[in-house]
């Protein structure tokens, strides 16, 4: 049992399965692990060749769809699919089976239809520049651990809880906090993917700082930014291959922050399994001056 959906650039999603009065998936090709390109170097004095490098190629997914309905209905169903598969345009393909719930982004390469056949079929080819399927849920690890401190019913401090007629001064110890933040210098990020992958490091500046240094505590790799950060700033670091970027969002305006990158910095890739990250700030800054989220998708070679 599986479910296949398509999303167009407007955000409209169409379920292609379990809708057999209109459409029926006949075949889906391209769900297996993608082919690899192996680059080798031949040498005159050595038999065979020497390995140089390798990479995964782009993925092509081909959907063969049976168009159901009679008369003008089948034409309406065909024309509806045109809106979800406009050639050259971006789309997102969703696939779910008993073990995996994934998506992949692509561009519509071709659409071929047999409008004069009694049983009309449409064959759609979409090209995925990034060959990995991604798990439907983004995984978020917070280096700041928020500890809940109270449950409803609501109370204005200990005096207010026992005597509603007493107005508590919330600026004193009599106030009851909603939660407390406990900052750990090292956070654990587990990558359950079938390959190394990038991530997004989302940092919220809670107090002005001049340096942000994030380290992989196992490999010694670091990514450091030197900049006059203000309270309320948000810094988004994208380490995904082909998408590397550093963006500062200040007062709702986004700007490129590559200028703040310190020499020797590395755009981290998550190794398979356990990864451990820590951070340091400029001298005199407290760990509570920032809130850092590590975000990534589980990636798969095939479904």
C-alpha positions in Angstrom: 0.0 0.0 0.0 1.4 3.4 -0.9 0.3 7.0 -1.3 1.7 9.4 -4.0 1.0 13.1 -4.1 2.2 16.0 -6.2 2.5 19.7 -5.1 2.9 22.5 -7.6 4.6 25.9 -7.1 1.4 27.5 -5.8 1.3 25.0 -2.9 -1.7 23.1 -4.3 -1.4 19.3 -3.5 -3.1 16.6 -5.5 -3.3 13.0 -4.3 -2.7 10.7 -7.3 -3.6 7.4 -5.5 -6.8 6.4 -3.9 -8.6 8.5 -6.4 -9.3 5.9 -9.1 -12.5 7.5 -10.4 -10.2 10.2 -11.9 -6.6 8.8 -11.9 -4.8 5.5 -11.4 -1.1 5.1 -11.0 0.0 2.4 -13.4 3.8 2.6 -12.7 6.4 4.8 -11.0 10.0 4.5 -12.1 12.9 6.1 -10.4 12.3 5.2 -6.7 15.4 3.1 -6.4 18.8 4.4 -5.3 20.2 6.7 -8.0 23.1 5.8 -10.3 26.6 6.9 -9.4 29.3 8.5 -11.5 32.7 6.9 -10.8 35.7 8.9 -12.0 38.9 7.0 -12.5 42.4 7.7 -13.7 44.2 5.3 -16.0 48.0 5.1 -15.9 50.4 3.6 -18.4 52.2 1.3 -16.0 49.2 0.1 -13.9 46.6 -2.4 -14.8 43.0 -1.2 -14.7 42.5 2.2 -13.2 42.8 4.2 -10.0 39.8 5.6 -8.2 39.6 9.4 -8.3 36.2 10.5 -7.1 32.5 9.6 -7.2 29.1 11.3 -6.9 25.4 10.5 -7.3 23.8 11.6 -10.4 20.4 13.4 -10.7 17.3 11.4 -10.2 14.5 11.1 -12.8 11.1 9.9 -11.7 8.6 8.8 -14.3 4.9 8.5 -13.4 2.6 6.6 -15.7 -1.0 7.7 -14.9 -4.2 6.2 -16.3 -6.8 8.9 -16.9 -10.3 7.6 -16.0 -13.7 8.9 -16.8 -15.7 9.0 -20.0 -16.4 11.7 -22.6 -15.5 15.2 -21.4 -14.7 14.0 -17.9 -11.4 12.4 -19.0 -10.5 15.6 -20.8 -11.2 17.6 -17.6 -9.0 15.2 -15.6 -6.2 15.5 -18.1 -6.3 19.3 -18.1 -6.3 19.3 -14.3 -3.1 17.4 -14.3 -1.5 19.9 -16.6 -1.9 22.5 -13.8 0.1 20.2 -11.4 2.7 19.2 -14.0 3.6 22.4 -15.9 6.8 21.7 -17.9 10.0 23.5 -16.6 8.3 24.4 -13.3 9.2 23.4 -9.8 7.2 20.6 -8.0 7.4 18.4 -4.9 6.7 14.7 -5.1 5.5 12.9 -1.9 5.6 9.2 -1.4 4.5 7.1 1.5 4.6 3.4 2.1 4.6 1.1 5.2 8.1 2.1 6.2 8.9 5.6 4.8 7.1 8.9 4.5 9.3 11.1 2.2 9.3 13.9 -0.3 11.7 15.1 -3.0 11.8 18.4 -4.9 12.0 18.4 -8.7 11.3 20.1 -12.0 8.8 18.9 -14.6 10.8 17.7 -17.5 8.2 16.3 -19.9 4.5 15.4 -20.1 3.3 13.0 -22.8 -0.3 12.0 -23.3 -2.2 9.7 -25.7 -5.5 11.7 -26.2 -6.7 9.6 -29.1 -6.5 6.2 -27.3 -9.6 4.7 -25.8 -7.7 4.3 -22.5 -5.8 7.5 -22.1 -2.5 7.5 -20.3 -0.2 10.4 -19.2 3.5 9.8 -18.7 5.2 12.5 -16.6 9.0 12.8 -16.1 10.3 15.0 -13.3 14.0 15.7 -12.7 15.4 15.8 -9.2 18.6 17.9 -9.1 19.2 16.7 -5.5 18.9 12.9 -5.7 18.0 12.1 -2.0 14.5 11.6 -0.7 13.9 13.5 2.6 11.9 12.4 5.6 8.6 14.4 5.8 9.4 15.7 9.3 12.3 18.1 10.0 14.3 17.0 13.0 15.1 19.8 15.4 17.7 19.7 18.3 17.8 22.6 20.7 21.1 23.4 22.4 19.0 25.2 25.1 17.0 22.8 27.1 13.7 24.3 28.3 12.4 22.9 31.5 8.7 23.3 32.2 8.0 24.8 35.7 4.3 24.8 36.3 1.0 23.5 35.1 -2.5 25.0 35.1 -4.5 26.2 37.0 -2.8 29.6 36.7 -1.4 31.3 39.8 0.2 34.7 40.4 3.0 33.6 42.7 2.7 31.6 46.0 0.7 34.3 47.8 -1.7 34.7 45.0 -2.2 31.0 44.7 -3.3 30.6 48.4 -5.0 33.9 48.7 -6.5 35.3 45.4 -7.1 38.6 47.1 -3.4 39.2 47.4 -1.8 41.0 44.5 1.7 39.5 44.0 4.7 41.5 42.9 5.9 39.5 39.9 9.3 41.2 40.1 10.1 39.4 43.3 10.8 35.7 44.0 7.1 35.3 44.7 6.5 35.0 41.0 6.2 31.5 39.5 8.2 31.0 36.2 6.5 29.4 33.2 9.8 27.6 32.3 13.5 27.8 32.8 16.2 27.5 30.2 19.2 25.3 30.9 22.0 25.8 28.4 24.2 22.8 27.7 27.5 23.5 26.0 27.3 20.3 24.0 24.2 19.1 22.2 23.7 15.7 20.5 22.5 15.4 16.9 21.7 11.9 15.7 21.7 11.4 11.9 19.6 8.3 11.0 20.1 8.9 7.3 21.6 6.6 4.6 24.2 9.3 3.8 25.9 12.3 5.3 23.8 15.4 5.0 23.8 19.1 5.7 21.7 21.0 8.2 20.4 24.4 9.1 21.8 26.1 12.2 19.2 28.7 13.3 20.5 31.1 16.0 18.4 33.7 17.9 20.4 36.5 19.5 18.9 37.3 22.9 21.6 39.8 23.9 24.2 41.7 21.9 27.4 39.6 21.1 30.4 40.1 18.8 31.4 36.5 18.2 29.6 33.2 17.6 31.7 30.0 17.3 30.1 26.7 16.8 32.3 23.6 17.0 32.0 19.9 16.2 33.5 18.6 19.4 34.6 15.3 17.9 36.2 16.4 14.6 37.5 19.8 15.8 35.8 21.6 12.9 34.4 25.0 13.6 32.3 27.7 12.0 32.9 31.2 13.4 31.2 34.5 12.8 32.7 37.9 13.9 30.0 40.6 13.7 28.2 43.1 15.9 25.0 41.1 16.5 22.1 42.9 18.2 19.3 41.7 20.4 16.5 40.3 18.2 18.8 39.3 15.3 18.4 35.9 13.7 21.2 34.1 12.0 20.4 31.2 9.6 23.4 29.0 8.5 22.6 26.5 5.8 25.3 23.8 5.3 23.4 21.7 2.7 25.5 21.0 -0.3 24.6 23.4 -3.2 22.7 25.6 -0.8 25.4 26.9 1.5 24.5 30.3 2.9 24.7 32.6 5.9 21.7 34.9 6.3 21.1 37.7 8.9 17.6 38.7 9.6 17.4 42.1 11.3 14.1 44.0 11.7 12.5 41.8 9.1 15.2 42.4 6.4 17.5 39.6 5.2 21.1 40.1 4.2 24.1 38.0 3.2 26.5 37.5 6.1 29.4 35.7 4.4 31.5 38.7 5.1 31.5 37.8 8.8 32.8 34.2 8.2 36.2 33.6 9.9 38.9 32.0 7.8 39.2 28.2 8.5 35.5 27.8 9.1 33.7 24.6 7.9 30.2 24.1 6.7 29.4 21.1 8.8 28.1 17.8 7.3 26.3 15.4 9.7 28.1 12.1 9.8 26.0 8.9 10.1 25.0 8.3 13.7 26.1 10.5 16.6 27.3 14.1 16.2 28.1 16.5 19.0 28.2 20.3 18.8 29.1 23.0 21.2 29.5 26.8 21.0 31.4 29.7 22.5 30.7 33.5 22.4 32.9 36.5 22.9 34.5 37.1 26.3 32.1 38.3 28.9 29.0 36.9 27.1 26.8 34.4 28.9 25.6 31.2 27.3 22.1 32.4 27.7 22.7 35.2 25.2 21.8 32.9 22.3 19.4 30.2 21.4 20.6 27.7 18.8 18.6 25.1 16.9 20.1 22.4 14.7 17.6 21.4 12.0 18.0 18.6 9.4 16.1 16.0 7.4 16.7 12.3 7.4 17.8 11.5 3.8 17.3 8.2 1.9 18.8 6.9 -1.4 15.6 5.0 -2.2 12.2 4.0 -0.9 
